[in-house]
């Protein structure tokens, strides 16, 4: 049995809710998971925004492959659109798929971009999902008193 979930189950794990605004970055018709994209759009009830949007979004879907450029720069750019507590869902090809991204690359890029990695799971047959959230400067206030 494939460890990847059905698209609807994946969308539930992503925490997508009705009327969320979602920015999509890195979409490529040749390799992105269309059924997963359709399930996210259906659950949110809104079309994806692209990088030309000016709105603040509830979540970012970032399709990322080895060779796409600088992941830190892309994460920092995505943060500018994101609500304070919204996640970036980083979708990367699974091991053995073209464009596979080493887990260590994500682990290195996230803190440099001011983010924390919270979870990873198989999102579809070819893609893994990693949830990244912004680290907040005020999160260590108790320690400084």
N, C-alpha and C positions, 0 to 999 in steps of 0.2 A: 504494500500500500504506500502511496506517495505521502510524504510527511506534510506537504503543502495543503492548505485548507481550501475549501470552496470560497469563491470570491465574497459571498455574503458573510461568511464567518470571519474572513480576514478583515472586512470593513468593520465588523463589530469590535474586533481586537484593536483596530486603529482608533476607535472611539469617535468615529464620524457621526455627527447628528444632523438632523434636519436644519436647513437654512444656514449651515456654516459656509463661509466664504473660504475657498481653498485655492491657493496659488500652485500651479504646476510648473515645474522647471525641468528641463532635460528630456522632454518628450521626444520620442523618435518612433514613427510608425513602424519601422522595420523590426523593432525588438521589444517595445513596451507591452505590457500585458493588457490587452484591450478589455477583456472581461473584468479584470480588477478595476480598471479605470471606469468602466460603465457602472459597476456596482457602487463605487464611491460617489459618482455623480447622482445615481439613483437615490442613494441614502441621504445625501446632502440636499438634494432637490435643486441644486444650482450647478451651472457649468463652471468648469475650472477657469480661473483667471490666469493670465500670462504675465510675463515680466513687464509689459507695458502698462499694467494696472497701477492705479494710484491708491487703491483701497488698502486698509489694514485688514489682514486675513486671520482666520481662526487656526489655520494649519497650512503647512507647505508640504507638497509632495515633490520630492526631488529624485528623479531617475538619474543614477550616477554610474558610470562605467570607468574602468581603468583607461586612462588616456584622455578623459574629458577635460583635463586642465587641473587647476588648483582647487582641491576640495575645501580648504580653509576659506579662500576667497568666496566661493559659492555659498558656503554656510553663512558667512558674514553678510553677504548681499541678501540672502533669504531672510535673515533676522530683521532687516529693515522694514519688511512688510508685515511681520508677525506680531500678534497681540502678545502682551507680557507673559501669559502662561500657555500660549499655543505651542504645539510641537512641530518639529520638522520630521517628517517621515522620509528617511533616506532609503530608497530602493536600489539595491545593487544586485548584479547577476550572481547566482549561486556558484559555488565551487565547480570548476570544469566548464562553465559557460563562457562564451566570448565576453571579454570586458570585466571578468571577475576582479573584485576589489578585495585586497587583503584586509582582514579584520583589524590588523594593527594600523593600517592607514586611517581607518575611521577613528580608532582609539587615540591616535596622535592628533588628528585634525580637530576633533570635537573640542577639547579643552583650549586649544590655541584660538578657536573661534568663539570662546566664551560659552561653550555648551557642555552639557553632560549627557552621556549615553545612558538610557534607562532600561531598554529592552531590545532584543532582536529575536526574530522568528521567521520561519519560511512563509512567505506571503503568497507564493504561487509556484507553479512547476519550475519556473526559471529565475525567480526573484526572491531575495531576502529583504525583510523590512527591519530597519533600525530606528528607534525613536530617540530623538535628540531634543533636549529642552535647554533653554537659556539658563545659565547660572546667574543668580541675582546677587548683586553686591551686598545687599542687606541681609543675606541668609546667615551670616555669622555674627549678628549683633550681640547675641548673648555671650559669646566668647570674649568680646571686647570690653564688657562691663566689669 
